[in-house]
């Protein structure tokens, strides 16, 4: 009898010990043998994003910034020389990070082989209206190849995050529906919720043959913009 009792006691002690070991593993967050690693094999959740489609970015096309996805720039703006010639047309662009700005990309949608162009320029103004850099006369580039093309600034510059204005100046004579630029075709809604000096699309001054060193952005006007001269597409590289 004593032998049986001792054996039963030993078995009971062993069972209690095993139960305590398992309870300790569960309370410490460990997995029982044979299941270890099942939780570790699950992929970690993505940090800071939903994992969904975020849309095209300028960097996807080797650009630094743009006024919008060029895939959406399917319409064109058309204006007469009398309507926009000599006016400085401004398109606002907001940079989210510092870049070195060397080129302005212009979307040329159509050309007029019979146009007579001169004193046509692109430039960049800061949010105080100071000219930071400008191209040489781009008249020759507006006469050939209706494509998106980079037009080099005379002096590349470091652009800190902030608001800038791309300026276009056209002069000469051309057919209204021949010389055209890529745009989103957004119409007069382009400036919804905005007032000078932060209009997204605007014009200033008349009778200009070169881009002035400074602009009064408080004089931004929309009368010409609202006739259809708006939403020009630009990019930066």
Secondary structure, DSSP 8 states (H G I E B T S, - for coil): -HHHHHHHHHHHHHHHHHHHHHHHHHHTT---TTTTTTTTTS----SSS-SS-----GGGGT-SEESS-GGG--EEE---HHHHTT-EEEEEEEESS-EEEEEEEEEEEE--TT-EE-S-EEEEEETTSBEEEEBS--TGGGSS--SEEEEEEEEEEEE-SEEEEEEEE--EE--TTTSEEEE---GGGGGTT--TTS-SEEEE-SS-SS--SB--GGG-B-TTGGGT---B-EEE-
